[in-house]
Amino acid sequence: MISEGYAGIGLSMMRFVCAFLLLLIGSWPALARAAEVELVKLDFDLVEAPGGRDPWYQIALTLSVERGERASGANPRFMDDLEVRFSFATSAETQAGLRYRFYSAAAEYPTLEVGRHVVRYYLPPELVKRDRVRGEPFAFVAEVLAGEDVVESVLSDNLKDRSNLANFRERLRSGENSVLRLQDETPFAWSSPRDTPVAKRRQF
């Protein structure tokens, strides 16, 4: 015979396990896709356009698609409906002290073939010069979404604190979100065609 106290503990544990399993089942599609898409590399460079005088700031995200769609009738060599977001902040000394500026852009891909792809974003030369942008930015967030689910993300070390990340996202809302360009919106549109998938800009 089980005592009343132990029975209560057992029922509570069963409720917890059931709730956990339901949560796991509900999030399984996102978890499965997270295992199939990975951000493997981030590079930050200054690059000159042909005939240009000042460099652009290039952010290159190397994305690895490990496996395609599993649904019946889908092509297993392709993964559909992916979105890659990049947001960052710069800091520069001014007479009034440090000034921070915030930028973001999202690239939407109807489908990507299994393998590696490079997603590139560009900050125009005028802003690079004004903000004295060099190397890794002050803060950044890179995210890959499948539908509405974030399946992969990389943060700068200073955004791993939740309050810092929340403040960063709040500041992004008033940032210069339309000036960070996708590759096909720049003079580099036809550069590196082998690893550059065609993207569509998406607002977020």
Protein Blocks (a to p, Z undefined) as FASTA:
>chain_A
ZZfklmmmmmmmmmmmmmmmmmmmmmmmmmmmmmmgccfbdcddddddehiabdcddddd
ddddfbdcfbehiafkbcehiadddddddddddfkbpcddddddddddfbaceddddddd
dddfklmmmnopghjdfbdcddddehjbcfbdcddfklmpmklmmmmmmmmmmmcfklpc
cfklcfklmgokllmccdddddZZ
